[in-house]
Structures are given as C-alpha cells and as structure tokens.
Amino acid sequence: LIRKELALTPKRIEEANRFFDYKNNLREEVDKEVYKKLVENLAISIKNGKNVILDAGYFFKWQRQLVYEKINSSNEIFVINVLCKDENEIQRRLNERGENFRNSPLNETPSWSTYLSTKEITEPLDEDERNKLNIIEYDTVTKEIKTIKDNEDSENFKKIINSLKE
C-alpha cells in the first residue's frame, strides 16, 4: 500500500514480474523510499502511543535495522515470520494473484521467478542483533506456531499467539 501511495507500484503484471525479480536490481531505490516511509509512519504511530504492525517483506537486514533504530529499548518488537513450506501451495497462490492482479495492490507479486529470487536473497532473522526481538514463525498451511525467541510473560506475546490460533 505504501508503494501504491508513493506511486511506485507496477501497473501491469509483466512490469511486476520484472520489477519484483531481485536479479534485475530494479528495486533497490524503490525499496529505500518504501521502507523509509514505513519507518516514518512507525515513528508517528509510536509517538501517538499506538501499537504498530508493519506488513512487508523485510528480506534484508538493513530494512529491519531501520525499524530497530526507531524503536527505543522499552518497546517490544515481535517479528512474525509468515511461512508456507508447501511450494505447490505457493504456486497456487501466485497463480491466483496473477489472475486477480488488477483487483488489489496486495496481488503485486504474482510470479514464480519472484518467489525464487526472494527466497535466494532473504537474509535470516537470526543475524539480527536486537536483544528484545521476539520471533514467531507461523505456517499458513499447517497453522503451526513456533517461537524462536520469545517473551512468554508479555501480554502482547500472549495476544499475538492467541490471534494466530484463531
């Protein structure tokens, strides 16, 4: 949605397939603008006392680091790593996105090559150095929830886990 707000969203499925394939190096400048805007919105929301959900790929450590730098030590950070380990299901979902490309900006990455290039370049979360980072993995097919690092005493942690179970 931020990419759309900034008028940086590909208009046609062919443009999206090319743009979102990281091998093309077309995204770097756009990603800098998009993730900068996400962090600006984050800072405003936190200043106003709100909880924030950032829904984006965060494939690179530098993208996540922007967030960590805006958060003070009293804020909890929960990373929900949404997974789908079934590549047949991923292919089905991507085909569905392609068929519905014009219906929603959330359908902007409909190609198998995008998935493969993203899978190849993603930097793992365990390399992040944030001490208060809570990592929850959620498999969208099996509905399995796995906590990698957590603060089970946190009310927010309990709320997130309960929401994922619903």
Summary of the structure (lengths in Angstrom):
residues: 166
radius of gyration: 16.6
end to end distance: 25.4
largest distance: 47.3
contacts: 406
relative contact order: 0.15
helix: 52%
strand: 11%
